[in-house]
Amino acid sequence: MDMLTLIVRIQESWVYLALLVYFAWYPMVTSLMWIYTASIFFVRRERLGRQKLADFYEIQERPFVTFLIPAYNEELNIARTVRAVLNVNYEHFELVIVDDCSTDATVDQILPYLADPRLRLVRKSVNEGKAMALNDTIPLTRGELIVVMDADAEPDPEILKFMVPHFKSPRCAAVTGNPRVVNRESYLAKLQAIEFASIISLMRRAQRIWGRIMTMSGVVGIFRRSALFDVGLYSPDMATEDIDLTWRLQLRHWDVRYEPHAVMWMRVPQSLRGLWRQRRRWSLGMSQVIARHAPKLLSWRHRRFWPVLIEASLSVAWAYTYVILTVIWLLSYSFGYPPIGASPIPNFWGMLIGTVCLSQLLTGVLLDRGYDEKLPRYYLVAVLYPLIYWTLMAVITVFTAPLGLKVNYQKRKYTLWKPVRE
């Protein structure tokens, strides 16, 4: 049997038809689901919740809060981050920075600020990565609540006003905030500004309606101290320790929440190389988390986690479908046989998928424009976002996800610290 005959038979099979249907319907169904459930969150909790949080903040006894920042080779950003944290509008807090053996001038940038009694510097003698830096330092902190944030991020001065009131609920273990992109010089950075509004923030709104959140943002999250110790702190063997911690907290039936009013300005990769490295780590970490925790989540007592687990698993399956179909189409075109279900000119299904996707992006922009006034201007650059994002993430997932099946697979090879913002 020659290659062309094989390609024709594949495209005439029911398996190929099933892949086409899944490829077309999955992004549309999930987009519509996220739009609907995120809108419910906005109407029920976000739109009316701002004043309730502010009112409760004014009358409650405010707990002591620790800002904890792990740092490694952050000389370009750390001073700006320290100034932003010390400018937070809150009476009772400390800032603890743990330096994990930086080889640049990170420590020198911190030293001038040590005159402020709210700031402490912890220096490790052995470089062991972000998770161990946090685990070693958390016992040294004094806060009942601990804000873990990145060394290149800047919190809004009112961030605690919206995060702290959530802990009036004794079941609340953690609250993740709303990360916004501050460095938008490159086209990729502008796309990520849209992504964090229309994919990540939209999904977190939706997941709060489902009852469980996929992940706390590593760049901004506040934790109840006792909850961190209850689950054994961070897991150093996981590529994305923030996703793993989020799942372990919820497996212990702690409540993890999303607060869109808690804005954190962050820096993202501006080059394709930097973005590739970041997303490879995310993909590896997600597959590790699924491999480690999925068996526990199958029990009925964890049923509220099922939508998150199912959606995560289906997204991996869709990435493989995308790559498999693309390979078949390229081979088919190379042999002069127009593939079934594919067209270089957008057809009805292509236009429908694109319309639904752009509707999702628009919904995210509209929901987040109150926290980021310049966000709507980047919507026009999002036309190519589905193609760029889907292609990049599908390829990364196909090559990286299998590595996560072995949870302890050489984490140091992929990430000991997050990539430098290139």
PLY file of the C-alpha trace (Angstrom):
ply
format ascii 1.0
element vertex 422
property float x
property float y
property float z
element edge 421
property int vertex1
property int vertex2
end_header
0.00 0.00 0.00
1.50 3.35 -1.01
1.39 6.46 1.17
-1.36 8.22 -0.79
-3.66 5.21 -0.53
-3.00 5.05 3.21
-3.80 8.74 3.61
-7.05 8.35 1.67
-8.12 5.35 3.76
-7.34 7.17 6.98
-9.54 10.09 5.94
-12.38 7.74 5.03
-12.34 6.02 8.44
-14.68 6.66 11.34
-11.68 7.44 13.58
-10.73 10.36 11.36
-14.31 11.62 11.40
-14.36 11.41 15.20
-11.13 13.42 15.39
-12.60 16.07 13.09
-15.74 16.38 15.18
-13.72 16.64 18.42
-11.30 19.13 16.86
-14.16 21.39 15.76
-16.53 21.12 18.71
-14.22 21.06 21.73
-12.99 24.70 21.50
-16.49 25.97 20.75
-18.20 24.11 23.59
-15.53 25.07 26.14
-15.52 28.71 25.00
-19.31 28.98 25.34
-19.15 27.25 28.74
-16.46 29.64 30.01
-18.34 32.67 28.71
-21.57 31.57 30.39
-20.15 30.56 33.78
-17.72 33.50 33.95
-20.65 35.84 33.30
-22.53 34.21 36.19
-19.52 34.84 38.43
-19.38 38.47 37.32
-23.08 39.09 37.98
-23.36 37.19 41.26
-19.99 37.80 42.90
-17.76 40.27 41.12
-20.07 43.17 40.34
-21.71 43.20 43.76
-18.77 41.86 45.75
-16.43 44.85 45.59
-18.37 47.00 48.06
-19.09 44.05 50.37
-15.37 43.25 50.58
-14.54 46.90 51.21
-17.17 47.22 53.93
-16.01 44.08 55.70
-12.41 45.20 55.43
-13.27 48.40 57.30
-14.88 46.68 60.29
-12.88 43.49 60.73
-9.80 43.06 62.89
-6.99 42.91 60.37
-4.55 40.01 60.67
-0.81 40.38 60.29
0.28 39.64 56.72
3.63 38.50 55.32
4.67 39.25 51.77
7.07 36.46 50.84
9.22 36.86 47.73
11.62 34.14 46.56
14.32 35.65 44.34
17.05 34.38 42.07
18.99 36.68 39.74
16.39 39.45 39.76
18.68 42.49 39.90
16.73 44.25 37.14
13.36 44.02 38.90
13.72 43.48 42.64
14.12 47.12 43.70
10.96 48.13 41.85
9.12 45.20 43.43
10.30 46.09 46.96
9.13 49.69 46.56
5.72 48.57 45.33
5.20 46.14 48.23
6.28 48.69 50.85
3.73 51.06 49.32
0.81 48.67 49.92
-1.98 50.31 51.89
-2.14 48.05 54.95
-1.14 48.66 58.55
0.22 45.31 59.69
2.56 43.53 57.31
6.14 42.48 56.78
8.12 41.80 53.62
10.45 38.80 53.63
12.73 38.19 50.65
14.60 34.91 50.35
17.60 35.01 48.02
18.46 31.59 46.60
22.18 32.18 45.98
21.80 34.78 43.24
24.90 35.23 41.10
24.10 38.81 40.09
23.50 42.01 42.10
20.08 41.03 43.46
21.19 41.33 47.10
22.91 44.68 46.45
19.62 46.03 45.10
17.82 44.97 48.29
20.32 46.26 50.87
19.33 49.98 50.68
15.76 49.11 51.71
16.71 47.15 54.83
16.46 50.33 56.86
12.71 49.83 56.72
11.83 47.62 59.74
9.13 45.88 57.73
11.71 44.28 55.42
13.81 41.20 56.16
16.28 39.41 53.91
16.95 35.68 54.16
19.97 34.36 52.26
20.31 30.67 51.44
23.73 29.05 51.17
22.63 26.34 48.72
20.60 26.93 45.54
17.64 24.51 45.71
14.94 26.22 43.66
11.78 28.20 44.33
9.82 25.53 46.20
12.60 24.84 48.71
13.28 28.56 49.12
9.64 29.01 50.13
9.57 25.93 52.36
12.72 27.01 54.20
11.44 30.54 54.78
7.75 30.12 55.60
8.53 28.92 59.18
10.51 32.15 59.67
7.60 34.41 58.78
5.21 35.99 61.28
2.06 36.47 59.22
-1.20 34.67 59.86
-1.70 35.21 56.13
1.15 34.86 53.64
1.23 36.50 50.23
3.53 34.59 47.88
4.51 36.62 44.83
7.18 36.81 42.14
10.25 39.01 42.41
9.42 40.86 39.19
5.80 41.74 40.03
4.21 44.84 41.55
1.03 44.69 43.66
-1.68 47.31 43.46
-1.60 49.38 46.68
-5.13 48.21 47.57
-4.54 44.51 46.91
-5.00 43.36 50.51
-8.25 45.29 50.82
-9.83 42.71 48.52
-7.93 39.57 49.52
-7.95 39.64 53.32
-11.77 39.72 53.81
-12.13 36.30 52.16
-10.49 34.73 55.20
-13.51 35.52 57.36
-14.54 32.05 56.17
-12.65 29.44 58.22
-12.64 27.10 55.20
-10.83 29.59 52.99
-7.22 28.47 52.57
-6.08 30.69 49.73
-7.09 33.46 47.36
-5.47 34.01 43.98
-5.43 37.48 42.52
-5.73 39.00 39.06
-2.34 39.14 37.27
-2.07 41.87 34.64
0.73 42.24 32.09
2.82 45.40 32.53
5.54 44.93 29.87
3.83 45.14 26.48
6.59 46.15 24.09
6.43 43.08 21.84
3.57 41.54 19.88
3.82 38.36 21.97
3.47 40.38 25.18
0.35 42.10 23.84
-1.13 38.70 23.02
-0.40 37.54 26.57
-2.17 40.62 27.94
-5.26 39.42 26.07
-4.63 35.82 27.13
-4.55 36.57 30.85
-7.88 38.38 30.56
-9.66 36.12 28.10
-8.27 32.70 28.98
-6.81 32.62 32.48
-9.03 35.14 34.29
-12.11 33.93 32.43
-11.37 30.31 33.36
-10.86 31.17 37.02
-14.19 32.93 37.14
-15.80 29.90 35.55
-14.02 27.44 37.84
-15.23 29.28 40.94
-18.77 28.59 39.75
-17.84 24.92 39.23
-16.52 24.81 42.79
-12.78 24.18 42.30
-9.90 26.18 40.79
-7.24 24.73 38.51
-4.36 26.73 39.91
-3.30 29.55 42.17
-1.16 32.03 40.26
2.45 31.69 41.28
2.78 35.42 40.74
0.08 36.34 43.26
-1.60 34.27 45.94
-2.40 34.73 49.62
-2.52 31.70 51.92
-3.74 30.90 55.39
-0.61 29.86 57.28
-2.23 26.87 58.96
-3.50 25.56 55.59
0.02 25.59 54.13
1.33 23.49 57.00
-1.73 21.23 56.83
-0.75 20.08 53.31
3.01 20.00 53.93
3.99 23.23 52.12
5.31 23.12 48.53
6.41 20.05 46.57
9.99 20.54 45.28
9.70 17.67 42.80
6.91 19.31 40.78
7.67 21.56 37.80
4.74 23.82 38.73
4.59 23.78 42.50
1.73 26.30 42.49
-0.64 24.00 40.56
0.28 21.06 42.79
-0.31 23.08 45.97
-3.70 24.26 44.68
-4.84 20.70 44.06
-3.54 19.40 47.40
-5.34 22.15 49.32
-8.62 21.32 47.62
-8.08 17.58 48.09
-8.03 18.41 51.81
-11.38 20.20 51.27
-9.94 23.67 51.80
-11.60 26.44 49.79
-9.48 28.20 47.15
-10.89 31.39 45.67
-10.32 33.89 42.87
-10.50 37.62 43.52
-10.40 39.73 40.32
-10.16 43.02 42.22
-6.76 41.99 43.66
-4.50 43.24 40.85
-0.84 42.28 40.50
1.22 43.78 37.68
3.63 41.20 36.27
6.22 40.77 33.55
5.90 38.12 30.86
8.29 36.66 28.27
8.59 38.90 25.22
10.45 36.50 22.97
9.26 33.24 21.46
12.12 31.40 23.19
11.13 32.71 26.60
7.45 31.94 26.01
8.31 28.42 24.83
10.32 27.72 27.99
7.55 29.04 30.22
4.76 27.09 28.55
6.85 23.93 28.44
7.17 24.14 32.21
3.42 24.75 32.58
2.59 21.76 30.38
5.00 19.49 32.23
3.63 20.62 35.57
0.02 20.05 34.57
0.70 16.53 33.34
2.61 15.81 36.57
-0.32 17.01 38.66
-2.82 14.92 36.69
-0.59 11.84 36.96
-0.11 12.27 40.71
-3.57 13.31 41.86
-6.10 12.00 39.32
-6.53 8.59 41.03
-7.54 10.31 44.28
-9.96 12.63 42.50
-11.99 9.76 41.07
-13.65 9.13 44.42
-17.17 10.50 44.97
-16.06 12.75 47.85
-13.98 14.77 45.38
-16.71 15.03 42.74
-16.66 18.85 42.73
-13.17 18.58 41.28
-14.32 16.46 38.35
-15.09 19.39 35.98
-11.54 20.71 36.42
-9.99 17.26 35.96
-12.13 16.48 32.92
-11.42 19.84 31.27
-7.67 19.50 31.88
-7.62 15.96 30.44
-9.74 16.92 27.42
-7.45 19.86 26.64
-4.47 17.49 26.48
-6.44 15.14 24.22
-7.38 18.08 21.97
-3.71 19.09 21.63
-2.88 15.60 20.34
-5.88 15.75 17.99
-4.71 19.11 16.63
-1.19 17.83 15.91
-2.35 14.50 14.42
-4.81 16.18 12.06
-2.26 18.82 11.04
0.26 16.11 10.12
-2.38 14.25 8.08
-3.40 17.43 6.27
0.18 18.41 5.45
0.89 14.92 4.08
-2.32 14.96 2.12
-1.53 18.32 0.52
2.02 17.17 -0.26
0.59 14.28 -2.31
-1.84 16.56 -4.13
-4.93 15.17 -2.37
-7.09 17.91 -0.75
-7.75 16.66 2.81
-11.26 16.07 4.03
-12.34 18.68 6.55
-9.47 21.08 5.95
-9.30 24.13 3.72
-6.62 26.80 3.23
-9.50 29.26 2.80
-11.65 29.69 5.95
-14.86 27.73 5.51
-18.06 27.66 7.55
-16.60 25.65 10.43
-13.40 27.66 10.47
-15.33 30.93 10.60
-17.64 29.56 13.30
-14.74 28.41 15.49
-12.98 31.73 14.97
-16.11 33.71 15.82
-16.71 31.81 19.06
-13.06 32.15 20.05
-13.03 35.90 19.38
-16.27 36.19 21.36
-14.51 34.57 24.30
-11.58 36.97 23.96
-13.97 39.92 23.82
-15.83 38.72 26.91
-12.57 38.52 28.85
-11.55 42.00 27.73
-14.91 43.46 28.76
-14.82 41.79 32.18
-11.24 42.90 32.91
-11.21 46.34 31.35
-12.06 47.89 34.73
-8.74 46.63 36.11
-6.70 47.41 33.00
-7.87 50.50 31.12
-5.57 49.95 28.14
-6.63 46.34 27.61
-9.35 46.97 24.95
-6.83 48.51 22.55
-5.02 45.15 22.32
-8.13 43.28 21.21
-7.39 44.08 17.58
-4.06 42.22 17.78
-5.88 39.13 19.06
-7.15 38.13 15.62
-4.18 35.81 15.16
-4.19 34.70 18.79
-6.08 31.40 18.26
-3.66 30.30 15.55
-0.49 31.28 17.43
-1.64 30.09 20.86
-3.26 26.83 19.73
-0.30 25.86 17.59
2.28 26.67 20.25
0.45 24.97 23.10
-0.50 21.92 21.05
3.10 21.25 20.02
4.42 21.85 23.53
1.77 19.59 25.07
2.43 16.73 22.66
6.15 16.71 23.38
6.09 17.58 27.09
2.98 15.96 28.58
4.35 12.37 28.44
7.29 13.43 30.60
4.88 14.30 33.39
3.78 10.68 33.70
6.98 10.21 35.64
6.42 12.82 38.31
10.01 13.13 39.49
11.46 13.45 36.00
14.58 15.62 36.31
12.85 18.80 37.35
16.16 20.67 37.39
16.52 20.02 33.64
13.33 21.94 32.94
13.09 24.50 35.68
14.76 25.16 38.96
13.58 28.72 38.69
11.18 30.32 36.26
12.70 31.60 32.99
14.21 35.07 32.86
11.75 37.45 31.19
13.31 37.60 27.74
0 1
1 2
2 3
3 4
4 5
5 6
6 7
7 8
8 9
9 10
10 11
11 12
12 13
13 14
14 15
15 16
16 17
17 18
18 19
19 20
20 21
21 22
22 23
23 24
24 25
25 26
26 27
27 28
28 29
29 30
30 31
31 32
32 33
33 34
34 35
35 36
36 37
37 38
38 39
39 40
40 41
41 42
42 43
43 44
44 45
45 46
46 47
47 48
48 49
49 50
50 51
51 52
52 53
53 54
54 55
55 56
56 57
57 58
58 59
59 60
60 61
61 62
62 63
63 64
64 65
65 66
66 67
67 68
68 69
69 70
70 71
71 72
72 73
73 74
74 75
75 76
76 77
77 78
78 79
79 80
80 81
81 82
82 83
83 84
84 85
85 86
86 87
87 88
88 89
89 90
90 91
91 92
92 93
93 94
94 95
95 96
96 97
97 98
98 99
99 100
100 101
101 102
102 103
103 104
104 105
105 106
106 107
107 108
108 109
109 110
110 111
111 112
112 113
113 114
114 115
115 116
116 117
117 118
118 119
119 120
120 121
121 122
122 123
123 124
124 125
125 126
126 127
127 128
128 129
129 130
130 131
131 132
132 133
133 134
134 135
135 136
136 137
137 138
138 139
139 140
140 141
141 142
142 143
143 144
144 145
145 146
146 147
147 148
148 149
149 150
150 151
151 152
152 153
153 154
154 155
155 156
156 157
157 158
158 159
159 160
160 161
161 162
162 163
163 164
164 165
165 166
166 167
167 168
168 169
169 170
170 171
171 172
172 173
173 174
174 175
175 176
176 177
177 178
178 179
179 180
180 181
181 182
182 183
183 184
184 185
185 186
186 187
187 188
188 189
189 190
190 191
191 192
192 193
193 194
194 195
195 196
196 197
197 198
198 199
199 200
200 201
201 202
202 203
203 204
204 205
205 206
206 207
207 208
208 209
209 210
210 211
211 212
212 213
213 214
214 215
215 216
216 217
217 218
218 219
219 220
220 221
221 222
222 223
223 224
224 225
225 226
226 227
227 228
228 229
229 230
230 231
231 232
232 233
233 234
234 235
235 236
236 237
237 238
238 239
239 240
240 241
241 242
242 243
243 244
244 245
245 246
246 247
247 248
248 249
249 250
250 251
251 252
252 253
253 254
254 255
255 256
256 257
257 258
258 259
259 260
260 261
261 262
262 263
263 264
264 265
265 266
266 267
267 268
268 269
269 270
270 271
271 272
272 273
273 274
274 275
275 276
276 277
277 278
278 279
279 280
280 281
281 282
282 283
283 284
284 285
285 286
286 287
287 288
288 289
289 290
290 291
291 292
292 293
293 294
294 295
295 296
296 297
297 298
298 299
299 300
300 301
301 302
302 303
303 304
304 305
305 306
306 307
307 308
308 309
309 310
310 311
311 312
312 313
313 314
314 315
315 316
316 317
317 318
318 319
319 320
320 321
321 322
322 323
323 324
324 325
325 326
326 327
327 328
328 329
329 330
330 331
331 332
332 333
333 334
334 335
335 336
336 337
337 338
338 339
339 340
340 341
341 342
342 343
343 344
344 345
345 346
346 347
347 348
348 349
349 350
350 351
351 352
352 353
353 354
354 355
355 356
356 357
357 358
358 359
359 360
360 361
361 362
362 363
363 364
364 365
365 366
366 367
367 368
368 369
369 370
370 371
371 372
372 373
373 374
374 375
375 376
376 377
377 378
378 379
379 380
380 381
381 382
382 383
383 384
384 385
385 386
386 387
387 388
388 389
389 390
390 391
391 392
392 393
393 394
394 395
395 396
396 397
397 398
398 399
399 400
400 401
401 402
402 403
403 404
404 405
405 406
406 407
407 408
408 409
409 410
410 411
411 412
412 413
413 414
414 415
415 416
416 417
417 418
418 419
419 420
420 421
